[in-house]
Amino acid sequence: MTEPLEPTLAGECTFATNSAQCGSAEGDPLHVSTICGDMLDQAVKTLKKHPGAHIRLVGNRNSNEASGLANERAEAVALKLIGDYGIDTNLIKTEVGSSGNRTVKVYVEP
């Protein structure tokens, strides 16, 4: 039997300044760093173990970056989860955070 799922911060994907690209691979805006990729792998494994769970992505930006960048970052990670991991769009929620850094925080929640 699977343990009940508590809301969990799986990790953060870090972005370059003024960028909504997950990684730095030339020509592939959805390429993620190894650290971010490993974290997404874990988040997806946790999601699949817990039917009814979802992933919440919280996009953030530095105060000197464009206001829409936080949402673009969260959407970029969502596209990665949908395209590479086959996660249903209904299981992903995106929002804009206020942490003042260049990350997308990835939560797995019941």
C-alpha positions, 0 to 999 in steps of 0.5 A: 500500500502506498503512503498518503501523499503530503504536499512536497517540494520536489525541487527547483529548475533554475533559469538564466537571467531574462530567459524562459528556456529550461536549459542551455542546449542550443536550438532546444528551448525545452532542454533541461539541466541534468539537475532539473531533469533528475528532479522532474524524473522524481516528481513524475515518479511520485505523481504516478505512485499517487493517483489523484495527485497533481504537479504545481509549478510556481514560476519566479523572476528577479525584480529587474526582469520582465513581469511575464517571465515568471509565468513563461518559465512555469509554462516552459516546465509544464511543456517539458512535463507534457512533451517528454513525460506524457503528463496530462495537462489536467494534472499540471497547475501553474502560478506566479510566485514572489520569491524574487529568484529565477526559478520554477518550484515544482510541487507534487500535491494530493 
